[in-house]
Amino acid sequence: MKRILPFSSVLVCLVLALSLISLTACNRSEQTAINQAEDWPSYGNDYSSQRFSTANQINIDNVKNLTLAWQHNSGVVASYQTTPIVQNGIMYFSLPFNHVVAVNAVTGEELWRYEHDRREDWKMCCGPQNRGVAVSDGKVYMGTVDARLIALDATNGNKLWDIDVVEAAISREGQETLSQDDPNKARKVTGGTGIGIGMAPVVYKGKVIIGITGVGYGLHIDNPIADAPLGAVIGVAGRFGRPGFLAAFDANDGDRVWQFDTIPKEGWEGDFTVTTADGITLDRDIAAEKAAVANYPDSASLGGGSAWSTPAIDTENDTLYFGTGNPSPQMNDVSRPGDNLYTVSLVALDSNTGELKWFYQQVPHDLWGYDLASPPVLFDYTTEDGQTIAAVGQASKTGWFYIHDRLTGKLLKKSDAFVPQKNMFAKATFEGEVLYPGILGGSNWSPVSLDESKQLAFVSGIHAPIKYTLHETAATETSPALRYASSEPTNDPSWGLLSAVDLKTGKIAWQNKTEQPLVGGSLATAGGLVFMGEGNGNFNAYNSQTGDLLWQTKSDFGVNAPPISYMVDGVQYIAVASGGNWIMGFKQGDAMLVYKLSDQ
């Protein structure tokens, strides 16, 4: 379904397009000829995903004069995580539940709206939020919470094609398997296994690339306190599921070109390593795991490994990079002996074929939900002795920023911790073990921004202590006792940390503490600025070199989406979605906010 505004609104789109000598109405094709200062053509701005704008009209000297240029209220109040796409004076963005809007990027006037006909019988994994669309060659592409890939006409929102990315949903509540004395037994379940798509697609060489989520089976339990973070995540035993995947589809007709399963059909046990790849000892009973392999021959076919974040792409080597999620079942390893490849890994693929080039598993045999949720970022890394290496970086849930050689996967540098760390990789106990960072991170899905010239990465971090508790069901005549673990927030203080990571040394150059954990991501600009929002509604601009707060405004809703920058007719704008986050308990809303200098 769609709603098309009057002809006068569409005419604005056409005039803007013609004034910029566009080859297609209201849209550009591939990113090769796009001026980064003018447009924001893709999720990470360009294929490197640096989220860096070369525009400097707004800078450290005048950012105090930023004022609201326009505001769009969609009427859909829910977690709002979208990154707007701006091409040729038109802004395209997704709404929760996969509706899509196109607006005039100068005035905010709505040009058209697509209303998604979501399948009501399809169980959502992780809420209604969507992280954005891709726009290329006159089409707008979006993955949906009900696991579809949709192409719309960029000029009017008409649906061009609509395909199923997976053949069927996999859903099970699992609450019936909890122990009778587990306090979560009677609480509301707000999420679990239900396959969908949360990431924004990326279009490269005629292919739309996107992956699925929801396959790392676990229960999400609601918090009974209003505007409070998620109550618990529970790993329940189960013999069902499927591997996650990243796939490429023909941009013209949606035909599947290739698919990479995040679980290998053979060898997912790996080497049964007793340490992480960077040398941290893990408490594993390797002998018991090896003995259990024969009892679970189908583990790989049920193995999980969601694909959470939009890939970065090295266009010189046709290599894409993305992160994978936890193995299934979550936090319960009885039925999945081994390292559980390629879960909780940074993965490099041939973008033309989907063939594996290399992978780096941050946490083998994960028990804590340490998904690689924050998108990878590509940059030229300058070593301490002055060498320049093509690198890929990733801000982890474990609290470190990892830097790898882009071609080989070799770990070049692991930063100092950007969040507090305690009892990491501790196993659950019946008394409960407090650890951090836990299942929230670290850095969650928030994309980093990066200023390559300053060799600084800007990371949105979370300090949220988690109590990791072991439970056991009573044995019956027909079933044995089952053990499972839960991760629940403690009553300890939590907060956010915006950190500037010095890429050359791995040290924290500066750090700002916020009253709430940070979810949403940042934007860096050539004006010497970093923009970032908070769950309390604050939207901030910092000096990227020093971390000094230079400007702040306040929204009625949580600002928990990544900002962008764009220019139209010589005027620079800063845009951000403000609609909160249900998992973190931040006030939800429906606003797209756009700012410019008061004298422009």
N, C-alpha and C positions, 0 to 999 in steps of 0.2 A: 504494500500500500504506500501511497505517497500523497503529499499535498503540494501543489505547484502554485506559487504566488502569481499575481497579475503580470501581464506582459511587460509593464513598466519595470518591474524588478528584474525580469530576465534580460531586458534591454540594457540595464546597467552592467550586467555580466558581459554582454557582447561588446559594449563600448570599451570597457576596461581591457578586454582581451585584444581588441583591435588596436587600441592605443599602445599596446606593448608588442605589436607585430607578432601576435601568437599564431602558430600554425594550426592549432585546434582551439575551439571555443572554450574559454575559461580554464585552459589546462596546458601544461607542457608535457613533453614525453620524458625521455630519460634525463638523468641529472647532469649529463656532461656539459651542457651549455648554460646551466643555471647559475646566476650570480647569488652567492650565499648571503650577501647583505640584503638583497631584495626579497627573495623568497625563503620559505622553509619547506622544501620539497619532499622531505621524507622524515620518518620517525626521529632519527638522530641528526637531522639536518642534511648530512650527506652519508655516503656509505661507511665512512670511518666511525660514525656515531659519536663524534666528539661533543656534540651539542654546543658548538662554538659558533658565534656569529661574528663576521668580520665588520659589521656595522659599528661605528663609534660616535654617531651623532649624540647618543645618550652616553655620558661618561662620568667619571668620578667628580668632575667639577659641577655638572648641572643636574645630576640625577635627583637632587633634592626638589627639582621643579617638575617631576613626573606627576601627571594628573590623569584621571580616568577619561579616556576618549570615548568609549562606549561599553555597554554591557548587554549581553544577550542572556535572557532567562528562558530555558528550554521547556519548563513545565514538567520535566522528568527529574524528580528528586530522588537521588540515590548516589552511591559512591561514584565519583567522577574522576577518571584517571586519564582522560584522553590527551594526546598531543595533537594540536591542530596542524593541519597542512595548509600552507599558503602558496598559491601559484597564480601569477598574473592578476593580483588584486582580489582574488576569491579565496576565502577561508573555508575549508572542509573539515568537519570534525564529527566523531561518533558520540552518541549519547549512551547512557546505561540502557541495557536491554537491546542494544544494537540498532537504534534509530540513528539516522545520519542527517546532518544539516549542512547546507552551503549558504554562506552569508557574504555580503559585501565587506571586504576587509577594512574599508575606510569608515563605514558607517554602522556596521553590524546588522544592516537590513537583511532579513531572511529571504533568500532567493528560491530555495526549494527545501523540502523535507521528505526523507524516506522513512516510512514507519515499518519496522520489521515485524513480520508475522511469525513470531517465535512459536515453536512446537510446544504446546502446553504439557505434553506427556514426557518431555525431556528434562531430566533432573540436572540442574546446574550444579557444578562442582563448587564454585568459589564466589558466588555472588553475581550480580548483573553487570558489573563494570567491564569496560572495554578500553583498550589502551590506544586505539586510533585506527585510522584508515591509511591506505596508500593510494596515490593518484598518479596515473601515467597514461599517456596516449588516449586521452578523452574518457578514461574510465576511473571510477572510484571503487577500490577493493576493500572488503572487510571480512574478517573471520568472526564467527558468532558464538554466543554461549551455548547454542544447540548444535555446534560442530558443523557449520556450513561455511562455505566460501562464496561470497556474493560479489558480483560486479554490477555497478550502476553507471548509467550515462552521466558524465560529469556536468552536462549542460542543464539537465532537468531532473535528475534523480530516478529516472525510469530504470527498473531492473532489467539487465541484459542477460544475465544467467545466474544460476543458483545451484550449487552442487553440494552433495554430502561428502564431507571429508573423511568420516568414518562410517562404517556400515551399520552400526547399531550402538545405542547407549549401553553402558555398563553401570549399574546402580545397585547399591545395597546399603541400607541404613546401618545395620550392624549393632545397634544399641542393645538388641536382645542378647548379644554375647557378653555384655558387661557383667561384672560381679554384682551380686545383689546389694552388697554394702558399699559399692562405688557411688559417691554422691552425684556422679554424672548420669546415673541410670535413668532418672526421671526428668532430666533437663532437656531443653529444646535443642534439636539437631538443626544446624543452619547450613551444613555443607558436608560433603563426603565424596565418594566416588561417583562421578557423573561427567562424562567427557565433554569438553568444550574448547573454545579458543579464546584466549584473553589477549594475546600479543597483537600488535599492529603488524600487518604484512609489510614486506619489502619487495619491490619490483626490480628485477635485474635481468638484462638481456632477454626480454620477452617472457620472463617467468615470474610468477607470483609465489613467494616463498613464505610459508607459515607452518606452525606446529601446534600440537594439541596439548591440553592440560587435563588434570583430573585423574590421572592413572596411578598416582602414588597413594594408594588407598589409606584413608584415615578419616575419623569423624571430627567435625567441627562442632563444638558445643557452645551454645549461646551463653553470654553473661547475663544473669538476671538483673544487673544494675544498668539503668539507662545510660547511654553515652559512655560505656565502659568497653575496654578491649575485649576481644574474643575470650570466652571463658576457658576453653581447653581445646587441645588437639589430642586425639586418642588413637593409638595404633592398635587395631583390633585384628586378631587372627582371621585369615580368610584364604580360600583357595579359589580365587577368581581374579579377573583383571586382564590386562594386556600391556604390551610395551607402548611407550610414547613414541612419537616420531616427528620429524621435520620433513616437509615435502614441498616440491616445486610443481606448480600448475601452469599450463599454457595461459598466457595473459589474454589471449583472444577468445578461447572457448572453454577454459577451465579443465582441459584434459590433464591428467596427472602425468608429469614428465619423469620424476624420480621420487623415491621415498627412502629416507634413512631412519631405520628403527633404532631407538636409543638403547635397546638391549640386543646384543648379538645373538644370533640363533645358536651359536656354539661358542663355548669358552667364557661365558659370562661370570664364571667363578673366579677368573683371573689367576693371580699368583698366590692368593691367600697371604697377602702381605701383612706384616705385624706392625707396620708404621705407615703414616701418610707419606706421600711422595716427597714432602719437605722434612721428613725425619721425626715426626711426633709419634710416640709409641701409643698403640691402641690396645685396649684390654680385650683381646680376642682369644677364644679357645679354638685354635686352629685344628687340633686333632679331632675335636668334636664336630667341627664344621665339615671337615673332609669325610668323616664317617657318615654324615647325614646327607651327602650329595646324592647317593643312590636312592634315598627315600623320597627325594623331591625332584624327579627328572623333568618336571614341567615348570620349574621355577622361572626360567627365562621367559616363557610364554606369558607369565603373569606379572612380569617384572617391574612395571612402573616406568619412571624416568620422564616426567612431563617436560615439555619445552616451553619455558616461561617467557623468554625475552626475544625481541626482534634481533635477528643476526646482524653483525657487522660484516662488511665484504671488502676484501682486498682486491681491487679491480685490476691491479697489475698481474696478479697471480691467480685470478678467478678462484679465490678461496674465501669461504664464509666461516664465521665463528659464532657459536651459540652455546648457551649453558643448559645443563639438564638437571632435573629434579631428583627427589629421593626415590629409592627403590620401594617396591610394594611387597608386603604391607608395611605401612609407615611405623617406625619405632618398634617393630616386632620382627625379629630376625630368625625365628625358629624354622620357618619354611624356606629361607633363602640363604643357604650357606654360600660362602665365597665373597669375593670383592664386589659382586653385583655391578659389573661393567655394563654400560657406560654411564651409570647414574652418578650424580653429583660431580660432573666433569665439565671442563671446557673442551669443546669438540671443534675440530677443523675439518671441513668437507670441501671437495671439489664442487664448485657452484654449478658446473655444467652437468655433472653426472650424479652428485650425491655420494660419491665414494669417500670413505674415510681417509683423511691424510694423517691426522694424529689426534690424540686426546690426552688430557691431563686430569686425573681423578683427584680432586681435592680431599675427599673423605671416602676411602673404601669402606664397604659394608656399613653404610650410614645408619645410625640409630637415632638421630637427633633432628632430622628435617633440615639439613644444611644445604638445601637446593642452591644451585647457581642461578639466582633470580635476577640480579642486576645485569643489564646488557653489557657485553664486551665492548671495548673501545680500542680503535687502532691509532697508532701514533709512531713517530720516529723518536726512539728512546736514546738519549745521550748518556752514556755511561760515565762513571766518575773519572775515568781516564781519557774521556773525550771521544770515544768511538760512538758512531751512530748506527743503531740497529732497528730494523723494522719490527715493531713490537705490537702485542695485543695485551691489554690489561683488563682485569675484572675485579670488582669490589665484592668481597665474599660475605656470606652470612657469618663466617667464623671471625670476621673482624680484621682481616688483612686485605691489602690491595696487592694482587699478584701481577707480575709483569713477565711475559713469555716472549721468546723469539717467535715471531709470527710464522716462520717457515718450518721450524722444527719442533716447536712446543717446549723447548728447553726453558726451565725457570731461570730468569735473569735476576729477579729481585722480588723479595717479599717485604712489604712495608712494615714499619712499626704498627702495632695495633691501633686502630682508629676508634675503638670502643673498649671499655673495661672487659677483662676476661677472667673467669674463675671456674675451676672444676671442668674445663672443657673436655669433652669425650669421656666424662664419667658415666657409668651405667646407672640405670634407674634402680632404686631400692624401695622396699616396702615403707620405709620411714620417709622417703622423699629426699632427693638430692637437689640442692639449689645450684644452678649453674648459669653462666652467661658468657657470651651471648648464647641464646637458645634458639628456638624454632622461628622467632620473629627476625633474628639477626642481631648484631652485625649490620650489614646493609641488605635490605630486602629487595623488592623489585625496582626501587628507585634508580633511575639511570644517573651515572656520573656525568659531569661536564669536564672538559679538559682544555687547558690553554697550552698548546704545544710549545709556543715560543717561550713561555715562562717555565715549562716542564713542571706544571702543577695539575693535579687532578683533584676535583672537588667532590667529596663523597658525603652523602646523606646517611647518617648512622643512627642506630637504635641501641639504647641501653635499657633492657627490660629483663630483669632476673626471672628465671623460670624454675619451677619446682617439678622435677622429673621423678615420677612415682610409679612403682611397680604394683600391679593388681593381679589377683588370681581368682578365677571362677571356681566354684565347688564342682567336684567330680559327680557325675550321675551314673546310673546304670548303663546309659547308652553313650556317654561321652566322657573323656578324661578331663581333668582340670586344665584350664588354659591360663597362660600368663600373658599380660599385655602391659604396656606403659602409657602414661599420659603426661602431657606437658601443659602446665597451668601457670598463669602469672602469679607471682607472689604479691605480698603487700609492701614489698620494698619499694623505695622511690625509683622511678624510671624517668628517662629524659632523652633528648636528642642531641646529636653532635654533628655539626657541619665542619668537615675537616679538609684542609688543603694538604694534599700529600705531595711532598717533593719527590718527583719521579727519579731524579738522579741518585738521591741518597736513601730514599725510602723513609725518611723522617717526616714527622708531622710539622709542616711549616707554620701553620696556625690552626686554631680550633675554636669554634663558638658553641656554647651549650644553649639548648632551647628547653623550655619547660616540658615539652612533650616529645616522644620519639618522632623521628623524621621519616616520613613516607611521601614520596612524590618526585624527588630529583631536582636538578639544578640546571641553570643556563649560564654559560660564560660568554663574555663579549670582548671585542677589541677595544671597547671603551674602558677596560680595566675593572669590569664589574662581574659579580656573581649574583644571580637572582635565585631565590629559594622561598618556598612557602611553608607554613606551619599548620598543624591541626587546629590551633586556636583561631585561625583566620588571618594571622599576620602574613603579609607578603613583603619580603625584604630584599634590599640590594646592599651588597658588601663590596668593599675594596678588595679586589682579587689578590693583591699583593700582601695586604696586611690583615685582612679579615675585619676591618672596622665597619660597623654598621653605618651606612650613609643615608638610607631612606627606608621608610616603613609605612605601609598602609594596612588597613584591616578590612577583611571581608566578613560578611554575615555567616559564612560557612567555612569549613576547613579548606585550606589551600594545599591539596595533596595530589597534585599533578605536576608534570614537568613544564616550566615556562618555555616560551619560544620568543624569537625576535624576527621581525620582517620590516620591509620598507615599501611604501607605495608613494609615488610622486615626490620622492625626496624626503619623506617623513618616516622616522623609525618608530616602530610600535613594539611593545612588550605585551604578550598575551599569556594568560594562564587560566585553566579551568578551576573553578572553586565549587566543590560539591562534597567535600569530606571523604571519610573512609569508614565503612561499617566495621571492618575487622579491628581497627584501632579505636573505635568509639568516637571518632571525630564527627562533628555536626555535618549532616548531609544537606546538599542543596542542588542548585541547577544553573549556576552562573558561569558564563565565559566573560572574563574581565580583560579589557584591553587598555593599555596606558600609552601616553605620549607626553612629550614636553609641553608645558603650558603655553609656550610662545609659538608652537607649531600649528 
